[in-house]
Amino acid sequence: MRSDRAWIGLILAWAVLQLAWRYAQGPWLELDEAEALYFARHFAWGYNAQPPLYFWLQAGVFALFGENIFALALLKNALLALAALLLYAMLRRWRPPFEAGLAVAGLGLLPQILWEAQRALTHSVLAITMALLIMALAERLLNPGGRVTLKSWIALGLAAGLGAISKWNVALLPVAILTAALLRAEWRARLDPRGLVLALGAALCVLAVPGWWIMRNFERAGASLHKLEIEEATLPSKLAAGLGSLGAAWIAFLGLVILLVLIVVLTTRAPRRWQPDPASRLMICTMLAGAGWLAVGLPLFGVTEVADRWLLPVALFAAPVAVLWALDRMRARGRRWLAGGLAALWLLAIALLPVSGRIEPGYRAAGFAPLASWIEAAHPGAAVLTDSGWIAGNLILALPGRDIRLAEEAPGLEGPVLWLARDGAAQALAADFGRMAAPQGARALQRGRREEAIDVALSP
């Protein structure tokens, strides 16, 4: 693995394997997959609390390959492969193929990438790709060797805007990069005021229409704000709760990275003070700047609960940097051990992924076929409305051509409607949208080793 061709081939082969492996994880859809299948059937400036870019890309893939599991898996794994190639290309400016490739493999030290990105995530996968694209473009602008033009700044601005509409927390990354650049003289000297204005203008152009949709549909767009658990409390208590949760999130996100650093420190001697390459230095400074903004911003806004995945756009750089730092401390034998350990980590994840969809709650192992057959036989002319994106997406897969919607799209719908609710309140769901509904009992849905009851009601 000491040539570019070998590493590029390995990355692409891994993506193809993951695409094939998806079919071994269960015949139905995970939560995020079902949401993507539901919303990506049509174009809109906004859909729900998630930004729209992933759905737009998925709609394009659907247009080529149809609305099926293959198209869902193809987009996600193509984005993951692109993310790995972007990181590899950036590091190859400063490192030989073996070191750059091993740093890419180091992304496996992050459970959000090693496991969750393969198993369930959609928008966060796009966020990973866009974060690495933004970093690669910024690195060429700020470090010597890259060709700097005004078009380069526009490209960075477009990437920043697209990053924000891939996952909202990606908007932190350009801010962190700019903060890092302002704090170091070598990067500050390469900042072009005209370029910064053009980059900002390009980003705002991308954000304009999705932002307009958010203002007009704030209730839908802000549906996930409750996850922040914003509290009305005194400033000291908010700071304590917010900083404590933020610290725990960093530790959870970087647990394996921290373990690697400890092992390397205990088993190697540092021959000299580490001098990171320019790309690594930018990633380190960006992470520190991003951590600083989070430490100040989240507690001040009253956020008291921080999920580790929210750190992804700035924290993901810790893994490749840690691997490069370890390589610079190691002799040949230690490097082989590190390469073997990372390879074993990826192989273990690949081996266990097919099992994950069949373990509780077993979303991909859910038995939607009997439910779909009953709907088709008992209520062939009724539109199907549900409060669950998971149910909606899977029924679209099982009943192509049927009118299946989320309940929020019920206003204005005429004719018979079959209401499905996971919480046992199908009649109440219909009443929320001004429709009377008669109970139709509950239909059993097998999920892994457990059975879930789907409550059903019918509006004439």
C-alpha positions as CSV (number, residue, x, y, z in Angstrom):
1,M,0.0,0.0,0.0
2,R,2.7,2.5,-1.0
3,S,1.2,3.9,-4.1
4,D,-1.7,6.2,-4.8
5,R,-3.3,3.7,-7.1
6,A,-3.4,1.1,-4.3
7,W,-5.1,3.4,-1.8
8,I,-7.6,4.8,-4.3
9,G,-8.4,1.2,-5.3
10,L,-8.9,0.2,-1.7
11,I,-11.2,3.1,-0.9
12,L,-13.4,2.3,-4.0
13,A,-13.4,-1.4,-3.3
14,W,-14.5,-0.7,0.3
15,A,-17.4,1.4,-1.0
16,V,-18.5,-1.3,-3.4
17,L,-18.3,-3.9,-0.6
18,Q,-20.4,-1.7,1.7
19,L,-22.9,-1.3,-1.1
20,A,-23.3,-5.1,-1.4
21,W,-23.2,-5.5,2.3
22,R,-26.3,-3.3,2.7
23,Y,-28.5,-6.1,1.4
24,A,-27.2,-8.3,4.2
25,Q,-28.4,-5.9,6.9
26,G,-32.1,-6.4,6.4
27,P,-34.7,-6.1,3.6
28,W,-36.4,-2.9,4.9
29,L,-35.3,0.6,5.7
30,E,-33.6,2.2,8.7
31,L,-35.1,5.5,10.1
32,D,-33.0,7.8,8.1
33,E,-33.2,5.7,4.9
34,A,-37.0,5.7,5.1
35,E,-37.0,9.5,5.5
36,A,-34.8,9.9,2.5
37,L,-37.0,7.6,0.4
38,Y,-40.1,9.6,1.4
39,F,-38.9,13.1,0.9
40,A,-36.6,12.6,-2.1
41,R,-39.5,11.6,-4.4
42,H,-40.0,15.3,-5.1
43,F,-38.0,18.5,-5.2
44,A,-38.7,21.3,-2.6
45,W,-36.7,24.1,-1.1
46,G,-37.2,22.5,2.3
47,Y,-38.8,19.4,3.8
48,N,-38.5,19.2,7.6
49,A,-36.0,19.9,10.3
50,Q,-33.2,18.5,8.2
51,P,-31.6,20.7,5.5
52,P,-32.5,19.8,1.9
53,L,-29.2,19.0,0.1
54,Y,-29.2,15.3,0.8
55,F,-32.7,14.9,-0.4
56,W,-31.8,16.8,-3.6
57,L,-28.9,14.4,-4.3
58,Q,-31.0,11.4,-3.5
59,A,-33.7,12.6,-5.9
60,G,-31.1,12.7,-8.6
61,V,-29.9,9.2,-7.9
62,F,-33.6,8.0,-7.8
63,A,-34.1,9.5,-11.3
64,L,-31.2,7.3,-12.6
65,F,-31.8,4.1,-10.7
66,G,-35.4,4.2,-9.3
67,E,-36.7,4.4,-5.8
68,N,-35.1,1.4,-4.2
69,I,-32.5,0.2,-1.6
70,F,-29.7,0.2,-4.2
71,A,-30.2,3.9,-4.9
72,L,-30.2,4.7,-1.2
73,A,-27.0,2.7,-0.5
74,L,-25.3,4.0,-3.7
75,L,-25.5,7.6,-2.7
76,K,-24.4,7.1,0.9
77,N,-21.4,4.9,0.0
78,A,-20.4,7.2,-2.9
79,L,-20.3,10.1,-0.5
80,L,-18.2,8.2,2.0
81,A,-15.8,7.2,-0.7
82,L,-15.6,10.8,-1.9
83,A,-14.9,12.0,1.7
84,A,-12.0,9.5,2.0
85,L,-10.6,10.5,-1.4
86,L,-10.8,14.2,-0.5
87,L,-8.9,13.6,2.7
88,Y,-6.3,11.5,0.9
89,A,-5.8,14.1,-1.8
90,M,-5.3,16.9,0.8
91,L,-2.8,14.9,2.8
92,R,-0.9,13.7,-0.3
93,R,0.3,17.3,-0.8
94,W,2.5,16.8,2.3
95,R,2.8,13.1,3.0
96,P,3.8,9.9,1.1
97,P,1.0,7.5,0.0
98,F,1.4,5.1,3.0
99,E,1.0,7.9,5.6
100,A,-1.8,9.7,3.8
101,G,-3.7,6.4,3.3
102,L,-3.2,5.3,6.9
103,A,-4.5,8.7,8.1
104,V,-7.7,8.1,6.0
105,A,-8.0,4.7,7.6
106,G,-7.7,6.5,10.9
107,L,-11.2,7.8,10.4
108,G,-12.2,4.3,11.7
109,L,-11.3,5.5,15.2
110,L,-14.5,7.6,15.1
111,P,-17.6,5.4,15.9
112,Q,-19.7,8.0,14.1
113,I,-17.8,7.1,10.9
114,L,-16.8,3.5,11.5
115,W,-20.2,2.3,12.6
116,E,-23.0,4.9,12.5
117,A,-22.2,6.2,9.1
118,Q,-22.3,2.7,7.6
119,R,-25.3,1.6,9.6
120,A,-27.8,4.4,9.8
121,L,-26.8,8.0,9.0
122,T,-27.7,10.0,5.8
123,H,-27.4,13.7,6.3
124,S,-24.4,13.3,8.6
125,V,-22.6,11.3,5.9
126,L,-23.0,14.3,3.5
127,A,-21.8,16.5,6.3
128,I,-18.6,14.5,6.6
129,T,-18.0,14.8,2.8
130,M,-18.7,18.6,2.8
131,A,-16.6,19.2,5.9
132,L,-13.6,17.5,4.2
133,L,-14.3,19.4,0.9
134,I,-14.3,22.7,2.8
135,M,-11.1,21.8,4.6
136,A,-9.4,20.7,1.4
137,L,-10.3,24.0,-0.4
138,A,-9.3,26.1,2.6
139,E,-6.0,24.2,3.0
140,R,-5.0,25.1,-0.6
141,L,-5.9,28.7,0.0
142,L,-4.1,29.1,3.3
143,N,-1.0,27.0,2.8
144,P,1.8,27.4,0.2
145,G,1.7,25.4,-3.0
146,G,-1.9,25.9,-3.9
147,R,-3.0,28.2,-6.8
148,V,-5.0,31.0,-5.3
149,T,-7.5,32.9,-7.4
150,L,-10.7,34.7,-6.8
151,K,-12.4,31.6,-8.3
152,S,-10.9,29.6,-5.5
153,W,-12.5,31.8,-2.9
154,I,-15.9,31.5,-4.7
155,A,-15.5,27.7,-4.7
156,L,-14.9,27.8,-1.0
157,G,-17.9,30.0,-0.4
158,L,-20.1,27.7,-2.5
159,A,-18.8,24.7,-0.5
160,A,-19.5,26.4,2.8
161,G,-23.1,27.2,1.7
162,L,-23.7,23.7,0.5
163,G,-22.1,22.4,3.7
164,A,-24.6,24.3,5.8
165,I,-27.6,22.9,3.8
166,S,-26.1,19.4,4.2
167,K,-26.3,19.6,8.0
168,W,-26.7,22.8,9.9
169,N,-23.8,22.3,12.2
170,V,-21.4,22.3,9.2
171,A,-21.8,26.1,9.3
172,L,-19.4,26.1,12.3
173,L,-16.5,24.8,10.2
174,P,-15.9,27.8,8.0
175,V,-16.1,30.0,11.1
176,A,-13.6,27.9,12.8
177,I,-11.2,27.9,9.8
178,L,-11.4,31.7,9.5
179,T,-10.8,32.1,13.3
180,A,-7.8,29.8,13.0
181,A,-6.5,31.8,10.0
182,L,-6.8,35.1,11.8
183,L,-4.8,33.8,14.8
184,R,-1.7,32.8,12.8
185,A,0.4,35.3,10.8
186,E,1.3,32.9,8.0
187,W,-2.4,32.3,7.2
188,R,-3.6,35.8,8.0
189,A,-1.2,37.1,5.3
190,R,-2.9,34.9,2.7
191,L,-6.4,36.1,3.5
192,D,-7.7,38.2,0.5
193,P,-10.4,40.7,1.5
194,R,-11.9,40.5,-2.0
195,G,-11.9,36.8,-1.8
196,L,-13.5,36.7,1.6
197,V,-16.3,39.0,0.4
198,L,-16.8,36.8,-2.7
199,A,-16.8,33.6,-0.5
200,L,-19.4,35.1,1.8
201,G,-21.6,36.2,-1.1
202,A,-21.4,32.8,-2.7
203,A,-22.4,31.1,0.6
204,L,-25.3,33.5,1.1
205,C,-26.5,32.9,-2.4
206,V,-26.7,29.1,-1.7
207,L,-28.4,29.7,1.6
208,A,-30.9,32.4,0.4
209,V,-33.8,30.2,-0.8
210,P,-33.6,27.4,1.9
211,G,-33.4,30.2,4.5
212,W,-36.5,31.8,3.0
213,W,-38.3,28.4,3.3
214,I,-37.3,28.1,6.9
215,M,-38.8,31.5,7.7
216,R,-42.0,30.6,6.1
217,N,-42.1,27.1,7.7
218,F,-40.4,27.6,11.0
219,E,-42.6,25.1,12.9
220,R,-41.5,22.3,10.6
221,A,-37.9,23.5,10.2
222,G,-37.4,23.9,14.0
223,A,-39.0,20.6,15.0
224,S,-35.8,19.2,16.4
225,L,-34.8,22.2,18.5
226,H,-36.1,20.4,21.6
227,K,-33.0,18.1,21.3
228,L,-30.9,21.1,22.5
229,E,-32.8,21.1,25.8
230,I,-32.5,24.8,26.2
231,E,-33.2,25.8,29.7
232,E,-34.3,29.0,31.4
233,A,-31.9,29.1,34.3
234,T,-29.2,31.2,35.8
235,L,-26.0,31.8,33.7
236,P,-23.7,29.8,36.1
237,S,-26.0,26.7,36.0
238,K,-26.4,26.9,32.2
239,L,-22.6,27.2,31.8
240,A,-22.0,24.3,34.2
241,A,-24.5,22.0,32.5
242,G,-23.6,23.0,29.0
243,L,-19.8,22.7,29.4
244,G,-20.2,19.4,31.3
245,S,-22.3,17.9,28.5
246,L,-20.0,19.4,25.8
247,G,-16.9,17.8,27.6
248,A,-18.6,14.5,27.8
249,A,-19.5,14.7,24.1
250,W,-15.9,15.3,23.1
251,I,-14.8,12.3,25.2
252,A,-17.4,10.1,23.7
253,F,-16.7,11.2,20.2
254,L,-12.9,10.8,20.5
255,G,-12.7,7.9,22.9
256,L,-10.7,5.6,20.5
257,V,-8.5,8.5,19.4
258,I,-7.6,9.2,23.0
259,L,-6.9,5.5,23.6
260,L,-4.5,5.5,20.6
261,V,-2.7,8.6,21.9
262,L,-2.3,7.0,25.3
263,I,-1.0,3.7,23.8
264,V,1.5,5.5,21.6
265,V,2.8,7.7,24.5
266,L,3.3,4.7,26.7
267,T,5.0,2.5,24.1
268,T,7.2,4.9,22.1
269,R,9.7,7.6,22.7
270,A,9.3,11.0,21.1
271,P,12.6,11.6,19.2
272,R,11.9,15.3,19.0
273,R,9.2,17.9,19.3
274,W,6.5,17.1,16.8
275,Q,6.4,19.4,13.8
276,P,3.1,18.8,12.1
277,D,2.8,19.3,8.3
278,P,0.8,22.3,7.1
279,A,-2.4,20.4,6.5
280,S,-2.3,18.8,10.0
281,R,-1.5,22.2,11.6
282,L,-4.6,23.7,9.9
283,M,-6.8,20.8,11.1
284,I,-5.5,21.1,14.6
285,C,-6.0,24.9,14.8
286,T,-9.5,24.5,13.3
287,M,-10.5,21.9,15.9
288,L,-9.3,24.2,18.7
289,A,-11.1,27.2,17.3
290,G,-14.3,25.1,16.8
291,A,-14.0,23.8,20.3
292,G,-13.7,27.3,21.6
293,W,-16.7,28.6,19.7
294,L,-18.8,25.6,21.0
295,A,-17.6,26.2,24.6
296,V,-18.7,29.8,24.4
297,G,-21.8,29.6,22.3
298,L,-23.7,26.5,23.5
299,P,-23.8,27.3,27.2
300,L,-24.6,31.0,26.6
301,F,-27.6,30.0,24.5
302,G,-28.8,27.8,27.3
303,V,-28.0,24.5,25.5
304,T,-27.6,21.8,28.2
305,E,-27.5,18.6,26.3
306,V,-24.9,18.1,23.5
307,A,-24.9,14.9,21.4
308,D,-21.5,13.8,20.3
309,R,-22.5,13.6,16.6
310,W,-23.0,17.4,16.6
311,L,-19.2,17.8,16.9
312,L,-18.6,15.9,13.7
313,P,-17.7,18.8,11.3
314,V,-14.8,20.0,13.5
315,A,-13.9,16.9,15.6
316,L,-13.5,14.4,12.7
317,F,-10.0,15.9,11.9
318,A,-8.7,14.6,15.3
319,A,-8.5,11.0,13.9
320,P,-6.3,11.6,10.9
321,V,-4.1,14.0,12.9
322,A,-3.6,11.5,15.7
323,V,-2.6,8.8,13.2
324,L,-0.1,11.1,11.5
325,W,1.3,12.1,14.9
326,A,1.7,8.4,15.9
327,L,3.4,7.6,12.6
328,D,6.0,10.3,13.2
329,R,6.8,8.8,16.6
330,M,7.0,5.2,15.4
331,R,9.6,3.0,13.8
332,A,8.9,0.6,11.0
333,R,7.6,-2.2,13.3
334,G,5.2,0.2,15.2
335,R,3.9,1.5,11.9
336,R,3.1,-2.1,10.8
337,W,1.3,-2.7,14.1
338,L,-0.7,0.5,13.6
339,A,-1.7,-0.4,10.1
340,G,-2.7,-3.8,11.2
341,G,-4.8,-2.5,14.1
342,L,-6.7,-0.1,11.8
343,A,-7.3,-2.8,9.2
344,A,-8.6,-5.1,11.9
345,L,-11.0,-2.3,13.2
346,W,-12.5,-1.9,9.7
347,L,-12.8,-5.6,9.1
348,L,-14.5,-6.1,12.4
349,A,-17.0,-3.4,11.6
350,I,-17.7,-4.9,8.1
351,A,-18.2,-8.3,9.7
352,L,-20.6,-7.0,12.3
353,L,-22.7,-4.7,10.1
354,P,-25.0,-7.4,8.7
355,V,-25.8,-8.4,12.3
356,S,-26.7,-4.9,13.3
357,G,-30.0,-4.7,11.4
358,R,-31.3,-7.8,13.0
359,I,-30.6,-6.9,16.6
360,E,-33.2,-4.9,18.6
361,P,-34.8,-2.6,17.6
362,G,-34.3,-4.3,14.2
363,Y,-35.6,-1.6,12.0
364,R,-34.3,-3.2,8.8
365,A,-35.6,-6.6,9.9
366,A,-39.1,-5.3,10.4
367,G,-41.8,-7.3,8.6
368,F,-43.6,-4.7,6.5
369,A,-44.8,-7.2,3.8
370,P,-47.8,-8.5,5.8
371,L,-48.9,-5.0,6.7
372,A,-48.6,-3.9,3.1
373,S,-50.6,-6.9,1.9
374,W,-53.4,-6.2,4.3
375,I,-53.6,-2.6,3.3
376,E,-53.7,-3.6,-0.4
377,A,-56.4,-6.2,0.2
378,A,-58.6,-4.4,2.8
379,H,-58.3,-0.8,1.7
380,P,-57.2,-0.7,-1.9
381,G,-58.6,2.8,-2.6
382,A,-57.6,4.7,0.5
383,A,-54.7,7.1,0.9
384,V,-52.4,6.1,3.7
385,L,-51.3,8.7,6.2
386,T,-49.0,8.1,9.2
387,D,-47.2,10.0,11.9
388,S,-44.0,7.9,11.3
389,G,-41.5,8.6,8.5
390,W,-40.2,5.1,9.1
391,I,-43.6,3.6,8.3
392,A,-44.2,5.9,5.3
393,G,-40.8,5.2,3.7
394,N,-41.2,1.4,4.1
395,L,-44.7,1.3,2.8
396,I,-43.6,3.4,-0.3
397,L,-41.0,0.7,-0.9
398,A,-43.6,-2.1,-0.4
399,L,-46.5,-0.4,-2.2
400,P,-45.2,1.5,-5.2
401,G,-47.8,3.7,-6.7
402,R,-50.0,4.1,-3.6
403,D,-50.7,7.5,-2.1
404,I,-48.7,7.3,1.1
405,R,-48.0,10.5,3.1
406,L,-47.0,11.8,6.4
407,A,-49.9,13.1,8.5
408,E,-48.6,16.7,8.2
409,E,-49.6,16.6,4.6
410,A,-53.2,15.7,5.3
411,P,-54.8,19.1,4.9
412,G,-56.8,19.3,1.7
413,L,-56.8,15.5,1.2
414,E,-60.3,14.2,0.1
415,G,-61.7,10.7,0.0
416,P,-61.0,7.7,2.3
417,V,-57.9,7.8,4.4
418,L,-56.2,5.0,6.4
419,W,-54.4,6.4,9.4
420,L,-51.5,4.5,10.9
421,A,-49.9,5.4,14.2
422,R,-47.1,3.8,16.2
423,D,-48.2,5.3,19.5
424,G,-51.7,3.6,19.5
425,A,-53.6,6.8,18.7
426,A,-54.7,6.6,15.1
427,Q,-58.1,8.2,15.8
428,A,-56.4,11.1,17.7
429,L,-54.0,11.6,14.8
430,A,-56.9,11.9,12.4
431,A,-58.7,14.3,14.8
432,D,-55.6,16.5,14.9
433,F,-56.2,17.2,11.2
434,G,-59.9,17.6,11.4
435,R,-61.0,14.2,10.2
436,M,-63.3,11.7,12.0
437,A,-62.0,8.1,11.9
438,A,-63.3,4.7,12.9
439,P,-61.0,2.3,14.6
440,Q,-59.8,-0.7,12.6
441,G,-57.8,-2.4,15.3
442,A,-54.1,-2.9,15.5
443,R,-51.8,-4.6,13.0
444,A,-48.8,-6.5,14.3
445,L,-45.4,-5.5,12.9
446,Q,-42.5,-7.8,13.7
447,R,-39.3,-5.9,14.5
448,G,-36.4,-8.2,15.1
449,R,-37.3,-10.3,18.1
450,R,-40.2,-8.1,19.2
451,E,-43.6,-7.3,18.0
452,E,-44.9,-3.8,17.6
453,A,-48.6,-2.9,17.3
454,I,-49.5,-0.3,14.6
455,D,-52.8,1.3,15.4
456,V,-55.2,1.8,12.4
457,A,-58.2,4.0,11.8
458,L,-60.3,4.8,8.7
459,S,-61.8,8.1,7.6
460,P,-64.6,7.6,5.0
